[in-house]
Amino acid sequence: MKNLSLKSLSKTYFDPYAGSHYTALHDITLDVPAGEFVSVVGPSGCGKSTILNMVAGFIPHSGGEILVGGQPVKGPGPDRGVVFQSFALFPWKTVLENVGFGPKMRGVPKAERDEIAREYLAMAGLSHAADRYPNELSGGMQQRVGVVRALANKPDVLLMDEPFASVDAQTRMTLQEELTRIWEERRPTVLFITHDVPEAVFLANRVVVLSKGHVLADVPVPLARPRVWDKLVEDEEFKDLSNKVLALVRSA
Ligand SMILES: Nc1ncnc2c1ncn2[C@@H]1O[C@H](COP(=O)(O)OP(=O)(O)OP(=O)(O)O)[C@@H](O)[C@H]1O
């Protein structure tokens, strides 16, 4: 796995309607060591998705540097996997084919990529759905497929932008527990964007709080793993950390 390093990163958008520039990010410096899970929270418009889209290589940055394993990001690449809120699965492909798509693009032969896809589907408890099509799955199952599809490509860095925002509360907790379990097994470097403070704390080793395009705080989360909601929901340290991060977001 590789580390992710943002050095004095900035982003200025040009608004063609107003004919003016808007600086969404100022001087963001952030290091995510290889194999670490970092959540990013902050009020709407503080620049969370902008950071993720620049690290993914979807949009250019205006200043500073983005390094993955010491190499500058110049565009999208297989070293970074992305999971968005919308499932974006291929509706005409089976679940197995969806999960095997990344390896297929890298030229992995069919038997081998089917084996990889089955291994990751098993990890997420989805073996039984391998031959189904996305429209035959519940929203929670589709989102699980989206996560394992990104993981099956064995990215060094996993970028997640509110991946569980559109599923119900119960499924969301299950998905959070599954994600921590899979992360512990594979240890990709993760940047996880969310509005949900308990989710950010539950998942991460560190929670970064953004405010108006700046890093306001970087809060370590030393909670033991494996993490399960039944235990953490009553845990004083978890509650204290969540309250601390919530207060920071409110002040942002
Ligand atoms: N393409 C664009 N052109 C101009 N301004 C933009 C563009 N994309 C984002 N912005 C502005 O940059 C700022 C940061 O947006 P961004 O989407 O990164 O915030 P966010 O923290 O992810 O918000 P949310 O939580 O609501 O998704 C906002 O003020 C937004 O209006």
The ligand as a MOL file (V3000), in Angstrom:
LIG
                    3D

  0  0  0     0  0            999 V3000
M  V30 BEGIN CTAB
M  V30 COUNTS 31 33 0 0 0
M  V30 BEGIN ATOM
M  V30 1 N -17.2470 23.1780 -10.5600 0
M  V30 2 C -17.3370 24.1530 -9.6610 0
M  V30 3 N -17.3280 25.4710 -10.0640 0
M  V30 4 C -17.4030 26.4680 -9.1540 0
M  V30 5 N -17.4580 26.2730 -7.8080 0
M  V30 6 C -17.4680 24.9990 -7.3540 0
M  V30 7 C -17.4130 23.8820 -8.2550 0
M  V30 8 N -17.4370 22.7260 -7.5200 0
M  V30 9 C -17.5140 23.1200 -6.2210 0
M  V30 10 N -17.5330 24.4720 -6.1280 0
M  V30 11 C -17.5930 25.2650 -4.8800 0
M  V30 12 O -16.4900 24.8970 -4.0690 0
M  V30 13 C -16.8860 24.8000 -2.6950 0
M  V30 14 C -16.5590 23.4290 -2.1600 0
M  V30 15 O -17.4180 22.4690 -2.7890 0
M  V30 16 P -17.3630 20.9140 -2.4210 0
M  V30 17 O -18.3600 20.2170 -3.2780 0
M  V30 18 O -15.9670 20.4440 -2.4530 0
M  V30 19 O -17.8570 20.9550 -0.8930 0
M  V30 20 P -18.3270 19.7790 0.0510 0
M  V30 21 O -17.6930 20.0320 1.3890 0
M  V30 22 O -18.0520 18.4430 -0.5630 0
M  V30 23 O -19.8770 20.0320 0.1380 0
M  V30 24 P -21.0960 19.0190 0.3860 0
M  V30 25 O -20.8660 18.4720 1.7700 0
M  V30 26 O -22.3020 19.8720 0.3070 0
M  V30 27 O -21.0340 17.9610 -0.6780 0
M  V30 28 C -18.3700 25.1550 -2.6530 0
M  V30 29 O -18.5000 26.5210 -2.3100 0
M  V30 30 C -18.8340 24.9140 -4.0760 0
M  V30 31 O -19.8910 25.7650 -4.4030 0
M  V30 END ATOM
M  V30 BEGIN BOND
M  V30 1 1 1 2
M  V30 2 1 2 3
M  V30 3 2 2 7
M  V30 4 2 3 4
M  V30 5 1 4 5
M  V30 6 2 5 6
M  V30 7 1 6 7
M  V30 8 1 6 10
M  V30 9 1 7 8
M  V30 10 2 8 9
M  V30 11 1 9 10
M  V30 12 1 10 11
M  V30 13 1 11 12
M  V30 14 1 11 30
M  V30 15 1 12 13
M  V30 16 1 13 14
M  V30 17 1 13 28
M  V30 18 1 14 15
M  V30 19 1 15 16
M  V30 20 2 16 17
M  V30 21 1 16 18
M  V30 22 1 16 19
M  V30 23 1 19 20
M  V30 24 2 20 21
M  V30 25 1 20 22
M  V30 26 1 20 23
M  V30 27 1 23 24
M  V30 28 2 24 25
M  V30 29 1 24 26
M  V30 30 1 24 27
M  V30 31 1 28 29
M  V30 32 1 28 30
M  V30 33 1 30 31
M  V30 END BOND
M  V30 END CTAB
M  END
